């Protein structure tokens, strides 16, 4: 990533648009969020992702931490939606894929498996199923027991950058409005 930084981000000859397309195509999609559909987002993971993303975007915008410009202002100036919102959207999309997979597919079998045996001492780590169920409950208002029933009804909604991060990222259409 250091070579990308030296050859792209600090170059004055490249436009912001070119730098942002490189950000989305290389940095955000491959190096920063590889395999993010199956992550359980802890506070530490969230803060590391936000810090790395904002470091890149600040350099694209031509400012530094010393300028004391808020992250939300930088994001609005560049027209970039929050990366954590994209991650949650992808996780919910993967959950829909899991529910629609035919029985016998390995990812679905692993998702539905209940491991047996003894667990280590202490608080159990949050499993992905519980995490994504909580995300669906917070953003969609769908209880965990109804997730499988409504998994095909999610439609993407455009993100309004002026709204707070974590506001509604999906919209469930009214009954009979599914486009069947």
N, C-alpha and C positions, 0 to 999 in steps of 0.2 A: 504494500500500500504506500510505502514511502516513495517508490518510483512514480506512482500515480500522483502523489502530492506534488513532487518536484516538477513533473512534466505537464500537469494539467491545472491544478488548483491555483498555483501562484503565478501562472502565465497571464500577463496582461493582454496578450494578443487574442486569447479565446474569449468569446462572449459568455455571459451568464447562462444563456440558454444551452450552449454547448457543455458547459461545466455541469449543469443540472442534469442533462441527459446522461452524461458519464456517471454522475452520482447515482441515478436510478438504475442504469444498466449494469454497472460494475459494483459499485460500493454497497448500495442498499440491498440489491437483490442477491448477490453472491457472497461477498465477504462478510457483511455485517449480520445478515439474517438467514444464513444457510440452514435449512432444516427447521425453521421457526414454527412450522405448523404443529410440531410436537413438543414445543417447549412449555414448561410450566413457568410462567413469568413471576419471578420473585421481585421484591423491591430492589435487590442488588442488580439483577439482570436488567430491570427497567432503567435504573440510573446509569448503568454502563452503556446501554444502547443509546439513551438520550445524550449522554456526554459525547460519545463518538460521533453521533449524527450531527449534533450542534457544532462540534469542532469543525467538521467538514463544511457545513453550511455557513458558518461564520467566516471561514476563509474564502468561500465563494462570494459572499457578500462584501468582503474586503474590510471586515472589522475584527477586533480581538476582544478578549475578556476585559481588557483594560478600558475599552470604550463603554462598558456597562450598558449594553443594549440587551433588552429582554429577548429571550428565545422566541416568544410568540411574535414579536415585532419582526425578527429576522425571518421567521417562517412565512409571515404574511407578505413581507417585502419580496421574497423569492417565489411565493405562490406554491409552497410545498405543504402537503398535509402531514400531520404527525405520523411518524413511523410506527409508533405503538398501535395506532389505530389501524394501520395496514396489517400489522401482525395479527391483531384480534380478528380482523375481517377474514384473513387467510385461515386462521384456526377454526373459525366457524364454518368456512367453506369446506375444509377438510373433514369436519364432523359430519356435514351433509353427505360428502362422498362416502364416508364410512357407513352411514345408515343406509345408503342406497346400494352398497355393494351386495352382490349375491352371497348367500351363505356358502361357506367353504373357502372364501378368499382369506388369505393369511392376515392382512391388516384388520379385517373385521373380527376374525377369531381371536386375535390378540386383544383387541379392544373389549370384547365381551368376556374374556377369560377372568376367572377369579382364582388368583394364586392361593395355594395352600402352604402350610408350614408356619414356622415361628417367625415373628418379626423381631427386629432388634429393639433394644430398650429405647425409651424416649418417645417423643411425639413422632408419629408416622409422617413421612414426607407426603406432600400433596400429590396425588396421582393426576395424570392428565385428564382423565374422565371427570373427576370432581372439579378440576380447574375450569375446563371448558363449559361444564354445566353451569358453574357460577357466572362465567362471562355471558352465557346465553340468558341467564336469569336477569343479570344486571342490565344488559343492553336491549334485550328483546322482550323481557317479561314472560318468558316461556319457562314453566316449571320443569325441572329435570326429568320427571316421568313422562312429559309430553313431547320431549325433544324429537324422538324418532317419528312421531306422527306428523310434525310440522317441518321436518327437515327439508322437504322439497319446495316449501313455500317461501323461502327467503328471497328477497329481491334486493339488489344493491341500490343504495340511495346515494346520490352525490353528496360529498362532504362539504359543508359550509365551514370555511376556515375561520370565520369570526366566532363560531360556537366553541365552547370549551372542549378540550380533549377528552374523549370518552363519551361524548353525547351520542345520540342514536346513530349507529353505523349501518343498520339494516332496517328494513321496513317489511312488515308482514302484510300482504294485501288482504283486502276484505274477502270474505267467502264468495266464491263464484267469480272472482276476478283474477284467477290464476293463469289465464292464457291457454287453457286446455282446448 
